[in-house]
Structures are given as structure tokens and as C-alpha cells.
Amino acid sequence: MTALSTPALSNLQINADRLWSTILETAQFGGTPKGGVKRLTLSEEDRQVRDWFRAACEAAGCTVSVDALGNMFALRPGRDASKAPLGIGSHLDTQPTGGKFDGILGTLAALEVVRALNDAGIETDTPLCVVNWTNEEGSRFAPAMMGSAGHVADLPLAEILARTDAEGVSVGEALDAIGYRGEVPLGTQKFSGFLELHIEQGPILEAENLTIGVVEHGQGIIWYNGRVTGFESHAGSTPMHLRKDALATLSEIVLAVEKLAVDLGPNAVGTVADITIARQSRNVIPGEITFATEFRTPDAGILEALDKGLQAAVARIADKRKVSVQLDTIWRKEPTHFDPKVTGAVAAAAQKLGLSHRPMVSGAGHDSFHLATIVPTGMIFVPCKDGVSHNELESATKDDCAAGANVLLHAVLALAGDAAKA
């Protein structure tokens, strides 16, 4: 490969038509009638898109390896083989009613960066590694970002492999079923840094008519699983003051979660979901309910206050209603602060390309949050229509996707070095 002049590098662009085509092509794996994607992690549809991704990366000259959790690494050599590669990528799994862009854009844009560099005959000084992380969404197996968490040793491999879905299938069994339990030991692939492109999954960029979000921070997250155990009894003959109503108890917990997030806001959010009433009947007082709840905030102190506040509220409500409430913390991730050098490279790339941009905090969780604990890391956001994500209506424009991929390309050149500078 030959060196290019600085002006040629400054004008370098990804192939927007090719990127868009790959987004539409991969949307067929698990495509839904409403135009979304249902591609749960380690499902047959996930196997299909993984096979596609492996073939596409190998066709682009990369060597693909798979680790013990199914994380996929496509390595493009650099001029200096002694350097750990710069990681770029995201994930290919989706929510049950997901869209075509959440995660997928970041993975396919990383592949497009490699293809664009190949087309231009550019060899970076530092090798590049395009990554597809396993189970980012957490919709089939909890917690989310399981592959990246295992990679950075936030969770032990044995614990991850033993986690089960709603049908009782373990992560290990699901990996074996689709043939993606790799032979590479978890955490073997090293990085010099990591950079992830993603749709915003929120309304800010669109509302402000901006193209690029330079993500500087990520929210801390706590996930809980809960169980309320009251007592089932006849809905007609049990007086109100003698009831041990699990649903009424959960109603108070829901309001407590909301109040904590509001009182400790504006930079805090709380949600209760995934509620299941056991043995439900219209004339039986609910005796047992399971639920999931979470808090998110970019402030570590507020995250701790939310946790303590919920624990205290749950204890108070359970005592008042004479029921048992079990609340288990299944995942906690402290707020993320991305590396200034990486975020600076993103901002400089947007500036050089003449793209409007602003600093941002990520409300959603991403694999980059875990990578940031071990290597310099950053993220790039592009707008999505109406801020909608985790929904089949999720949408982003071809131009915005291309703009984000071009910022990724030029940030990669700045961080990994190009042949002209060798």
C-alpha cells in the first residue's frame, strides 16, 4: 500500500451507498413485517448475521477470531505489528422489537472504514480490529453488555456462561447451538484504544439540528430483579385491611422509583418493567409478582443515593404492607468518563469535515463503557428520528449514517496513524 498526500487524506470519504446497502442487507436477518429487526443474541438469526459478518470481514482482508463468549474480532494488519490494534465496532444483536441501526450502524461503519482504507490503499501504522460484541442488548440474557463485560473481567466467564434466558437455556448452551463458542480465551484480544459509532437513541441532536454528538460521559446504571411475596386470597371476601396484596405493594415501589429519580434529578432516571403476576386470576388478590427495575445517572454520588433510597423505600413499604420483598442487584456499572484524546479526535474530525457537533452524555449503556475501564475510549453519536430506539420504527438517514462513518474514519486516521505519517 502506498502513502497518500495530506490533502488526499483530508478529502477521504467512506462509500455511503455501500454502507447503506450493508445496513439494509443485514436487516434481512430477523427482519420484521414493520421494518424492524428481531435478532436476539445467540439465536439462529444472530448466527446468520455473524456468518455474514465473518465472510464480509475476511473478504476485506481481515483475519477473524472468536473468543469463548462469541465476541468476534476482525484484525486488519498495520505497519507496526508490535502495536495493539485500535478497536472499532459495536454489536449486531437487537431487542425483540428492535431497529436496523442500534448497534448495527457502529459495527457496519467499522467494516466500511476498513473497506474505504482498502479502496484508498492506506495502511495505518496501528492495526485495526473491527469488533462485534456478544449480547449488548441484554434482552435474552442479563445483564446487558455481557461480552464486553467479560472481556474486561467485570464478570467471570463461568458466571456468564451459566446465565439463562426465560426458557432456561444457558449462555453456554446457546453459544454451542449456533457454533460460536470460540477457542480464543476471553480477554486475549488486546486494544490500544476503542471507538464506537452509534445512533443517539435520544432526541437531542435532532432537536438541535446537529449531526454529530461527541460523547464525553456515560451514565452509571444499576439493574435489579425483584420479587414481592404476599398472600393469594379471595378478591370478594378478604377485607382491605387484611390483604397482603403483592400488586398494591409493587405499585408503591413503582411510585418510589419515580419519586427518587425526580427528587434526585434532573440527571437521573428510574424505570420499572418486566412485571409478571404469578397464577393470576381476576378474582384472586395477587400473591406473588416478579419485576425488574433500574436507575441511570452520570453522577456517581447520585447513583449511590438512588440505590440507598430504593433499598430503604422497599423495606418501608414491605413492612407497612406485611409482605416480603426481595430486591437483588444483578448489575451495577459506575458512570463512564471517556478519554479526552479520543473525544478530541472525534471533535477534530467533525470540525475538519464541516459537520455540526456538540459534547454529549450517553443516556443508554454501551460496550464502550466497559472498554473505557481498560483503554482510552470514545463514542460518536448521530441522530435518530424522534429519538426513537428499541422499537421497529427506529430510523436514521443515509446522510447522517455516512457522516458518522466519516467522522469515525478520520478519528481512526488520527488515532491509528496513516501511511503518510509513517
PEQUINOR-V995382 format. One record per pair of residues at least 6 apart in sequence whose C-alpha atoms are under 6 Angstrom apart, sorted by sequence separation. I is the first residue (numbers start at 1). GAP is how many residues later the second one is. If there is no record, write none. Layout:
# PEQUINOR-V995382
i = (I:I)
gap = (GAP:GAP)
This chain:
# PEQUINOR-V995382
i = (31:39:66:138:149:164:175:318:388:30:39:65:137:163:261:30:65:136:162:163:261:30:64:136:261:64:135:161:278:385:63:92:135:161:278:384:385:62:63:91:92:258:277:384:62:90:91:134:231:257:276:62:133:230:276:30:230:275:29:90:91:230:275:89:90:274:89:228:274:273:110:272:89:272:88:271:271:141:270:140:270:269:269:268:268:267:336:151:343:151:342:298:339:339:247:338:246:338:85:89:91:245:246:85:86:87:88:89:90:91:246:83:85:85:95:78:80:78:79:80:78:78:235:78:235:77:234:235:76:233:41:76:233:40:75:232:39:40:75:232:39:74:232:74:231:73:230:350:38:73:229:230:349:38:72:229:38:72:228:37:71:228:349:36:37:71:227:349:36:71:227:226:226:346:226:345:225:224:224:223:222:27:222:221:221:220:219:220:219:220:219:106:106:230:41:229:229:228:228:227:227:226:226:14:225:225:224:86:224:84:85:86:88:223:224:84:85:86:87:88:89:223:84:86:88:223:222:70:222:70:221:69:70:221:68:220:68:220:67:68:220:66:67:68:219:67:68:218:67:68:218:2:67:217:1:217:1:217:216:47:42:218:213:214:215:216:217:218:219:211:212:213:214:215:210:211:213:214:215:210:213:215:215:214:213:213:212:212:211:206:205:200:193:195:197:199:200:193:194:195:196:197:198:199:200:203:193:195:199:203:199:202:201:201:201:148:149:145:126:125:98:99:124:125:98:99:124:125:97:98:124:97:99:124:109:113:123:36:16:14:13:3:4:3)
gap = (6:6:6:6:6:6:6:6:6:7:7:7:7:7:7:8:8:8:8:8:8:9:9:9:9:10:10:10:10:10:11:11:11:11:11:11:11:12:12:12:12:12:12:12:13:13:13:13:13:13:13:14:14:14:14:15:15:15:16:16:16:16:16:17:17:17:18:18:18:19:20:20:21:21:22:22:23:24:24:25:25:26:27:28:29:30:33:35:35:36:36:37:37:38:39:39:40:40:41:41:41:41:41:42:42:42:42:42:42:42:42:43:43:44:44:45:45:46:46:46:47:48:48:49:49:50:50:50:51:51:52:52:52:53:53:53:54:54:54:54:55:55:55:56:56:57:57:57:58:58:58:58:58:59:59:59:60:60:60:61:61:61:61:62:62:62:62:62:63:63:63:64:65:65:66:66:67:68:69:71:72:73:73:74:75:76:77:77:78:78:79:91:92:93:94:94:95:96:97:98:99:100:101:102:102:103:104:105:105:106:106:106:106:106:106:107:107:107:107:107:107:107:108:108:108:108:109:110:110:111:111:112:112:112:113:113:114:114:115:115:115:116:116:116:116:117:117:117:118:118:118:119:119:119:120:120:121:121:122:131:132:143:144:144:144:144:144:144:144:145:145:145:145:145:146:146:146:146:146:147:147:164:165:166:167:168:169:170:171:177:178:181:182:182:182:182:182:183:183:183:183:183:183:183:183:183:184:184:184:184:185:185:186:187:188:219:221:222:290:291:292:292:292:292:293:293:293:293:294:294:294:295:295:295:296:296:296:356:386:392:393:416:416:417)
